[in-house]
């Protein structure tokens, strides 16, 4: 899979993926929830999306906060797979994020 160009990444981050930011070869989104159970429930839902897409995030969770980083390791950068999973995560977050 071919990595996205810098122009493609910048455009995506300015338009449809404005809640994400570039961090090295990753795009990153930080989310905050009411509590640990809500954060964990969100992570469970993302895990199902990721498994279905066969594309898994790098992430961390501390109490009510979840940090998600996406990159396509095989391509050593960002690809359409990352943007597609980011869109699915955004749709999910719009219904659960406070």
VMD Tcl script that draws the C-alpha trace (Angstrom):
set ca {
  {0.00 0.00 0.00}
  {1.33 3.41 -1.01}
  {1.68 6.15 1.63}
  {-0.28 9.38 1.20}
  {1.55 12.48 0.06}
  {2.07 15.43 2.40}
  {-0.50 17.39 0.38}
  {-3.10 14.63 0.79}
  {-2.46 14.42 4.52}
  {-2.65 18.19 5.02}
  {-5.89 18.37 3.04}
  {-7.48 15.54 5.05}
  {-6.48 17.15 8.36}
  {-7.92 20.52 7.29}
  {-11.21 19.08 6.02}
  {-12.76 15.75 6.98}
  {-10.28 14.85 9.74}
  {-9.94 18.17 11.52}
  {-10.05 16.56 14.98}
  {-6.84 14.68 14.21}
  {-3.32 16.08 14.13}
  {-0.12 14.91 12.56}
  {2.44 13.41 14.91}
  {5.42 12.00 13.01}
  {4.14 9.19 10.78}
  {0.88 9.01 12.75}
  {-2.36 10.92 12.96}
  {-3.48 11.40 16.55}
  {-6.76 12.12 18.26}
  {-7.29 12.69 21.99}
  {-10.69 11.96 23.46}
  {-12.11 12.57 26.92}
  {-15.12 10.78 28.43}
  {-17.23 11.06 31.58}
  {-15.33 8.24 33.26}
  {-13.33 5.07 32.87}
  {-16.27 2.85 31.88}
  {-17.27 5.20 29.04}
  {-13.67 5.38 27.80}
  {-13.30 1.60 27.96}
  {-16.64 1.07 26.21}
  {-15.50 3.38 23.42}
  {-12.24 1.45 23.10}
  {-14.19 -1.81 22.86}
  {-16.28 -0.37 20.04}
  {-13.16 0.90 18.23}
  {-11.55 -2.53 18.66}
  {-14.46 -4.11 16.79}
  {-14.16 -1.56 13.97}
  {-10.41 -2.07 13.80}
  {-10.69 -5.84 13.71}
  {-13.28 -5.68 10.93}
  {-11.00 -3.34 8.94}
  {-7.93 -5.47 9.79}
  {-6.21 -2.23 10.76}
  {-5.32 -1.69 14.40}
  {-4.56 1.54 16.26}
  {-1.80 2.40 18.66}
  {-3.55 3.74 21.70}
  {-3.44 4.44 25.38}
  {-6.02 4.90 28.10}
  {-5.70 6.71 31.40}
  {-8.96 6.80 33.37}
  {-11.32 8.87 31.18}
  {-8.87 9.72 28.39}
  {-8.10 7.80 25.23}
  {-5.30 8.67 22.81}
  {-5.46 7.05 19.38}
  {-2.62 7.04 16.86}
  {-3.06 5.65 13.37}
  {-0.41 4.73 10.82}
  {0.07 1.91 8.33}
  {3.18 0.16 9.56}
  {3.67 -1.80 6.31}
  {3.74 1.48 4.36}
  {5.78 3.29 7.03}
  {3.34 6.17 6.94}
  {-0.26 7.18 6.46}
  {-2.51 5.54 3.90}
  {-6.18 5.52 2.96}
  {-6.66 2.75 5.57}
  {-5.79 5.26 8.29}
  {-8.19 7.88 7.00}
  {-10.98 5.32 6.65}
  {-10.51 4.07 10.20}
  {-10.26 7.67 11.46}
  {-13.61 8.42 9.82}
  {-15.22 5.39 11.46}
  {-13.74 6.40 14.84}
  {-15.06 9.96 14.36}
  {-18.56 8.66 13.65}
  {-18.44 6.54 16.78}
  {-17.03 9.39 18.89}
  {-19.75 11.78 17.75}
  {-22.27 9.56 19.52}
  {-20.28 8.86 22.70}
  {-17.88 11.71 23.38}
  {-19.08 14.24 25.89}
}
mol new
graphics top color blue
foreach p $ca { graphics top sphere $p radius 0.5 }
foreach p [lrange $ca 0 end-1] q [lrange $ca 1 end] { graphics top cylinder $p $q radius 0.2 }
display resetview
